[in-house]
């Protein structure tokens, strides 16, 4: 895990498929917070939405509903990790990260 965190290796996590495939017996048992708190570059993704029951937003909503200890800071980190891991041009990634940061600071940053 140290190397994954140090090298910022993006981990594509698909919560609904993890639940359906019994990786975790219940979505509430998902380890996404452990990954984020350990500094890993986890991202939320969808895996075959028709089969596993949801696109990206549904994965986010159901995960955050099931794991009450996930916070706005975790949501910010997941989004930021996704931007950093994308194959978009650097200028786009910087612009998106700035927009995300601005939105977070305006609406969700802890006092």
Secondary structure, 3 states (H helix, E strand, C coil): CHHHHHCCCEEEECHHHHHHCCCCCCHHHCCHHHHHHCCCEEEECCCCHHHHCCCHHHHHHHHHHHCCCCCHHHHHHHHHHHHHHCCCCHHHHHHHHHHHHHHHHHHCCCC
